[in-house]
Structure formats: C-alpha cells, structure tokens
Amino acid sequence: MGRIDRSGYLQSVEDALRKYVPEVSLMQSGLFRAMRYSLLAGGKRIRPVLVLEFCGLCGGDQEAALPFACAVEMIHTYSLIHDDLPCMDDDGLRRGKPSNHVVFGEAQALLAGDALLTMAFETMLSPESVKGVGAERAADAAGILAKAAGAYGMAGGQAIDLMSEGKKVSEETLQKMDECKTGALIRAAAKMGCALAGADSGQIRAADEYAAAIGFAFQIVDDILDVEGDAGALGKPVGSDKDNAKSTYVSLLGLENAKRAVEKLTETAAAALEPFGDDAAYLKGFARKLASRNY
C-alpha cells in the first residue's frame, strides 16, 4: 500500500499534474499551454491535500488516490478560469498573474476550462486509476466530484452569485451560495478520500462535518482579507467587495463578529474529527492554518 509523507503532499500533486497535463507537440498545443498556465500557477492545493489525508487516515492507498486528488484540482482550476472571464467576474488577475483570458484570449480560456473539466474525469476513470482503487471506489469518488461540480454544487453556486450581483442579499442566501460555490468542492475532496479508502459511514460523516466547517471558515476569511489583507500577499487588489457593493460576511456580521465566526468554525472542525483520535492532529493543524492565513 502506497503512503505519501505529509511533507511530500504538494510535490507529489505538482509532479502528477505535470504528468497528466504535459507539454505536447500537437496542433492544439496552445490549448495545453493555457491549461498548464493556470493549473501549475501554484495555490494552496487544499482540495488535493484533503483527498490524500482522509484517504490515509481511513487506511487507504494514498498513491492510488493521487489521480483523484489531481482531478479535484483540475475541476477547481477550471472554475477559476471561467470565474475570471468577462462574462462572469471579469477579473484580470489571479494569484498575482494575469488571468488566463488576459494571456490567451477569451475563447482559449473557455476551452482550457472545458478541457480541464473533462480531463478530471479522464484521469479518475483511466484503466490505471480504476485498477489502483477498484472500480466501485473509483465510481463512488467520481460521482461525488461530479455532483459537487455541477448544478447542485459549484456551478449552482456561481449561478446564485450572478443572480445576486448588485443586490443586498441575506446571510442565508450568502451562505447557500458559498456552500455551493466554495464548500461543495472542499467537502467532496474529503469524502472522496474516504470513499477511496472504503471508509465507514461514521468516518465519512466526520470528514464531511470537518470539511463543511473549514469551507465556511475559508470563505469568511476571504471576506476578511478583502478588508484588511495585503494586496501583495493576496495577489489581487483588496477592497473590491466594498467598491462593488457586494454583500459579504463582513458587511453582514461586522469585522469582529466575522473573526469570531471563523474561530468557532475552526473549533467545530476540530471537534468533528473526534472519531479519528490522535491521528487527526494534522487535520486540526490544517484547519487552524487556513483560519489564520493571510492570502
């Protein structure tokens, strides 16, 4: 059974992503360049880490789970490319670099997102990936990701976001939007790790509760950083939410209450991991790190 040292999670993911989306000498090589530009642009790789850690925590083969961890990052990256398009959020910067459509044009950026979306499932459901974890577990993991990325999850959250533009929305609407747009993929990553390891229902429930709490906290921290973050560290301008009259947890709750909500959610995440005992120390630290991030 293949284990990956926690210190090697990020490098393992980076190496695998480069393998799955290689440099090619094909007529469509420009498409691959656009895909790689965003996929390999860095980032915290939160979702792949959750797949790998929960898989290992539940006694699974982490090396066999690596294609599935990469697939989640492909889906996440495709969503960022599309979110930045002029027809969506119209953002010119992503992680301190020009957005994909600024560099490659809108049409190529659209195709790069589409190609990453479909490559995620190609990667998970390749004969090699299926052989590594078994057909049933591969299908379970792919199904979890498909639902989280679609109309009930990430795409649905973006639809709510577009519907809410220029409006003052309620905390309930904001929370539903973020549960779908941000939280769904984070929760999917945790549950995929469990599914790939053949976890029991109690472990899956604990993983989902943990991921839901850190996903909610992650979005609140995003809103806080837009108020008091450093533009250099964030890689994008701050204050855009206020300039665009966008409803956020800071505007609805106030800055201090938003910070307290993050603390409470981080505690909730840690408590959810009780079924895993002392083995959950890494994930508890991971939650605290996300809560105190400055980018």
C-alpha positions as CSV (number, residue, x, y, z in Angstrom):
1,M,0.0,0.0,0.0
2,G,1.5,3.3,-1.1
3,R,1.8,6.0,1.5
4,I,2.9,9.6,0.8
5,D,4.8,11.5,3.5
6,R,2.8,14.6,4.5
7,S,5.7,16.8,3.8
8,G,5.6,15.5,0.2
9,Y,1.9,16.0,-0.5
10,L,2.4,19.2,-2.5
11,Q,5.3,18.0,-4.5
12,S,3.5,14.7,-5.3
13,V,0.5,16.7,-6.6
14,E,2.6,19.1,-8.6
15,D,4.5,16.2,-10.3
16,A,1.4,14.3,-11.1
17,L,-0.4,17.4,-12.5
18,R,2.5,17.9,-14.9
19,K,2.3,14.3,-16.0
20,Y,-1.5,14.4,-16.6
21,V,-1.3,17.8,-18.5
22,P,2.0,17.5,-20.3
23,E,3.7,19.8,-22.8
24,V,2.8,18.5,-26.2
25,S,3.8,18.9,-29.8
26,L,0.3,18.8,-31.3
27,M,-1.8,21.2,-33.3
28,Q,-3.7,22.1,-30.2
29,S,-0.5,22.7,-28.1
30,G,-1.8,26.2,-27.4
31,L,-4.7,24.7,-25.5
32,F,-2.3,22.7,-23.4
33,R,-0.2,25.8,-22.7
34,A,-3.4,27.6,-21.5
35,M,-4.4,24.6,-19.3
36,R,-0.9,24.4,-17.7
37,Y,-0.7,28.1,-17.2
38,S,-3.5,28.1,-14.6
39,L,-3.1,24.5,-13.4
40,L,0.5,24.9,-12.4
41,A,0.3,28.5,-11.2
42,G,0.6,27.5,-7.5
43,G,-2.1,27.8,-4.9
44,K,-2.6,26.1,-1.6
45,R,-3.8,22.8,-3.1
46,I,-6.3,22.5,-0.2
47,R,-8.5,20.0,-2.0
48,P,-5.9,17.5,-3.1
49,V,-4.4,17.5,0.4
50,L,-7.8,16.7,1.8
51,V,-8.2,13.8,-0.6
52,L,-4.8,12.3,0.3
53,E,-5.0,12.9,4.1
54,F,-8.5,11.5,4.5
55,C,-7.6,8.5,2.3
56,G,-4.6,7.8,4.5
57,L,-6.5,8.5,7.7
58,C,-9.0,5.8,6.7
59,G,-6.3,3.3,5.8
60,G,-6.4,3.7,2.1
61,D,-3.6,3.7,-0.6
62,Q,-2.6,7.4,-1.0
63,E,-0.5,6.8,-4.1
64,A,-3.6,5.2,-5.8
65,A,-5.7,8.2,-4.6
66,L,-3.3,10.7,-6.3
67,P,-5.1,10.8,-9.7
68,F,-8.3,11.6,-7.9
69,A,-6.6,14.3,-5.8
70,C,-5.3,15.8,-9.1
71,A,-8.8,15.6,-10.6
72,V,-10.2,17.8,-7.9
73,E,-7.6,20.4,-8.5
74,M,-8.4,20.3,-12.3
75,I,-12.0,21.0,-11.5
76,H,-11.0,23.8,-9.1
77,T,-8.7,25.3,-11.7
78,Y,-11.3,25.2,-14.5
79,S,-13.7,27.0,-12.2
80,L,-11.2,29.8,-11.6
81,I,-10.5,30.2,-15.3
82,H,-14.2,30.5,-16.0
83,D,-14.9,32.7,-13.0
84,D,-12.4,35.3,-14.2
85,L,-13.9,35.6,-17.7
86,P,-15.5,38.9,-18.6
87,C,-19.0,37.3,-18.7
88,M,-18.6,36.2,-15.1
89,D,-16.5,38.1,-12.5
90,D,-14.3,39.9,-15.1
91,D,-11.1,39.7,-13.1
92,G,-7.8,40.5,-14.7
93,L,-5.5,39.0,-12.0
94,R,-5.3,35.6,-10.4
95,R,-2.6,34.7,-7.9
96,G,-0.7,37.8,-8.8
97,K,-0.5,36.9,-12.5
98,P,-2.7,38.0,-15.4
99,S,-5.8,35.8,-15.7
100,N,-6.0,33.1,-18.3
101,H,-8.2,35.0,-20.7
102,V,-5.9,38.1,-20.5
103,V,-2.9,36.0,-21.7
104,F,-4.6,33.5,-24.1
105,G,-7.8,35.2,-25.1
106,E,-11.4,34.5,-24.0
107,A,-12.0,31.6,-26.5
108,Q,-8.9,29.7,-25.5
109,A,-9.5,30.3,-21.8
110,L,-13.0,28.9,-22.2
111,L,-11.6,25.9,-23.9
112,A,-8.9,25.5,-21.3
113,G,-11.5,25.3,-18.6
114,D,-13.7,22.9,-20.6
115,A,-10.6,20.7,-21.2
116,L,-9.6,20.6,-17.5
117,L,-13.1,19.7,-16.5
118,T,-13.2,16.7,-18.8
119,M,-9.6,15.7,-18.1
120,A,-10.5,15.4,-14.5
121,F,-12.8,12.5,-15.3
122,E,-10.5,11.1,-17.9
123,T,-7.8,11.0,-15.1
124,M,-10.0,9.4,-12.5
125,L,-11.5,6.8,-14.8
126,S,-8.5,5.7,-16.7
127,P,-7.8,1.9,-16.5
128,E,-4.7,2.6,-14.4
129,S,-6.6,4.8,-11.9
130,V,-9.5,2.4,-11.7
131,K,-7.2,-0.6,-11.2
132,G,-5.4,1.2,-8.3
133,V,-8.5,1.6,-6.1
134,G,-11.1,-0.8,-7.6
135,A,-14.0,0.0,-9.9
136,E,-16.6,0.6,-7.2
137,R,-14.5,3.1,-5.2
138,A,-13.4,4.9,-8.4
139,A,-17.1,5.3,-9.5
140,D,-18.0,6.5,-6.0
141,A,-15.3,9.1,-5.9
142,A,-16.1,10.3,-9.5
143,G,-19.8,10.5,-8.6
144,I,-19.1,12.6,-5.5
145,L,-17.0,15.0,-7.6
146,A,-19.5,15.2,-10.5
147,K,-22.3,16.2,-8.1
148,A,-20.1,18.8,-6.3
149,A,-19.1,20.4,-9.5
150,G,-22.5,20.7,-11.1
151,A,-25.8,22.4,-10.7
152,Y,-26.2,21.2,-7.1
153,G,-22.7,22.4,-6.2
154,M,-20.1,24.7,-7.7
155,A,-21.9,25.7,-10.9
156,G,-25.1,26.3,-8.9
157,G,-23.3,28.5,-6.5
158,Q,-21.9,30.6,-9.3
159,A,-25.4,31.0,-10.7
160,I,-26.6,32.3,-7.3
161,D,-23.6,34.6,-7.3
162,L,-24.5,36.0,-10.7
163,M,-28.2,36.3,-9.6
164,S,-27.1,38.3,-6.6
165,E,-24.9,40.9,-8.4
166,G,-25.7,44.4,-7.4
167,K,-28.1,43.3,-4.7
168,K,-28.1,43.3,-0.9
169,V,-28.6,39.7,-0.1
170,S,-29.4,37.9,3.2
171,E,-27.0,35.9,5.2
172,E,-29.0,32.8,4.3
173,T,-28.6,33.5,0.6
174,L,-24.9,34.3,1.0
175,Q,-24.3,31.1,3.0
176,K,-26.2,29.0,0.4
177,M,-24.1,30.5,-2.4
178,D,-20.9,29.8,-0.6
179,E,-21.9,26.2,0.4
180,C,-22.3,25.5,-3.3
181,K,-19.6,27.6,-4.9
182,T,-16.8,27.0,-2.4
183,G,-17.9,24.5,0.2
184,A,-19.1,21.7,-2.2
185,L,-15.8,21.0,-3.7
186,I,-14.0,21.1,-0.3
187,R,-16.5,18.7,1.1
188,A,-16.2,16.5,-2.0
189,A,-12.5,16.2,-1.6
190,A,-12.8,15.0,2.0
191,K,-15.5,12.5,1.1
192,M,-13.6,11.3,-1.9
193,G,-10.6,10.5,0.2
194,C,-12.8,8.4,2.5
195,A,-14.6,6.7,-0.4
196,L,-11.3,5.7,-2.0
197,A,-10.2,4.1,1.3
198,G,-13.5,2.3,1.8
199,A,-14.3,4.3,5.0
200,D,-17.3,3.5,7.2
201,S,-20.3,5.8,7.5
202,G,-19.1,7.4,10.7
203,Q,-15.8,8.3,9.2
204,I,-17.4,9.8,6.1
205,R,-19.8,11.8,8.3
206,A,-17.0,13.1,10.4
207,A,-15.0,14.1,7.3
208,D,-18.0,15.9,5.8
209,E,-18.6,17.9,9.0
210,Y,-15.0,18.9,9.2
211,A,-14.8,19.9,5.5
212,A,-18.1,21.9,5.8
213,A,-16.8,23.9,8.7
214,I,-13.4,24.7,7.1
215,G,-15.1,25.5,3.8
216,F,-17.4,28.0,5.5
217,A,-14.5,29.5,7.5
218,F,-12.4,29.7,4.4
219,Q,-15.0,32.0,2.7
220,I,-15.3,34.2,5.7
221,V,-11.5,34.6,5.9
222,D,-11.6,35.6,2.2
223,D,-14.1,38.3,3.0
224,I,-12.0,39.5,6.0
225,L,-8.8,39.6,3.8
226,D,-10.7,41.8,1.3
227,V,-11.0,44.3,4.1
228,E,-7.7,44.1,5.8
229,G,-5.5,41.9,3.7
230,D,-2.3,42.8,1.9
231,A,-2.7,43.1,-1.8
232,G,0.9,41.9,-2.4
233,A,0.3,38.7,-0.4
234,L,-3.1,38.1,-1.9
235,G,-2.0,38.7,-5.5
236,K,-5.0,40.8,-6.2
237,P,-6.4,44.2,-5.1
238,V,-8.2,44.5,-1.8
239,G,-11.4,46.4,-1.1
240,S,-13.2,45.2,-4.3
241,D,-16.1,43.8,-2.3
242,K,-16.9,47.2,-0.9
243,D,-16.3,49.0,-4.2
244,N,-18.7,46.7,-5.9
245,A,-21.3,47.0,-3.1
246,K,-21.1,43.2,-2.7
247,S,-22.7,41.5,0.3
248,T,-20.1,39.7,2.4
249,Y,-19.9,38.2,5.9
250,V,-18.0,41.3,7.0
251,S,-20.7,43.6,5.7
252,L,-23.5,41.5,7.2
253,L,-21.9,40.5,10.5
254,G,-19.2,43.2,11.1
255,L,-15.5,42.5,11.1
256,E,-15.1,41.3,14.7
257,N,-18.1,39.0,14.5
258,A,-16.8,37.6,11.3
259,K,-13.5,36.8,13.0
260,R,-15.3,35.2,15.9
261,A,-17.3,33.1,13.4
262,V,-14.0,31.8,11.9
263,E,-12.7,30.8,15.4
264,K,-16.0,29.0,16.2
265,L,-16.0,27.1,12.9
266,T,-12.4,26.1,13.4
267,E,-13.3,24.6,16.7
268,T,-16.3,22.9,15.1
269,A,-13.9,21.4,12.5
270,A,-11.5,20.1,15.2
271,A,-14.4,18.6,17.2
272,A,-15.8,16.8,14.2
273,L,-12.5,14.8,13.9
274,E,-13.0,13.0,17.3
275,P,-13.7,9.6,15.7
276,F,-10.1,9.7,14.3
277,G,-8.5,10.3,17.7
278,D,-4.9,11.4,17.9
279,D,-4.4,10.6,14.2
280,A,-6.3,13.7,13.3
281,A,-3.7,16.1,14.7
282,Y,-2.5,17.1,11.2
283,L,-6.0,18.0,10.0
284,K,-6.7,20.1,13.1
285,G,-3.5,22.0,12.4
286,F,-4.5,22.3,8.8
287,A,-7.8,23.9,9.9
288,R,-6.0,26.4,12.1
289,K,-3.6,27.3,9.4
290,L,-6.4,28.0,6.9
291,A,-8.1,30.2,9.5
292,S,-5.0,32.3,10.2
293,R,-3.9,32.6,6.5
294,N,-3.0,36.0,5.0
295,Y,-3.6,35.1,1.4
